[in-house]
């Protein structure tokens, strides 16, 4: 385990993840890149979304 949420997400680049229990389908996808306080996800329809890491609370890696 990493010391911070950001470091843990950085280690999981290239991995499929579910953020905030998957209630919002835009928070389920492949972690493409973590840069600064932003995380870039590729969701199921192929779009890329940027999320502020401070707005994400939990993640699950199936």
TAURTA-V245194 format. One record per backbone hydrogen bond with DSSP energy under -1.0 kcal/mol. CO is the residue of the C=O (numbers start at 1). NH is the residue of the N-H. Records with the same first field share a line. If there is no record, write none. Layout:
CO->NH  NH
//
This chain:
4->8
5->9
6->10
7->11
10->13
12->15
15->31
17->29
18->60
19->22
20->23
24->27
25->28
27->19
29->17
30->42
31->14
33->40
35->38
37->53
38->35
39->51
40->32  33
41->49
42->30
43->46
47->43
49->41
51->39
52->55
58->20
60->18
//
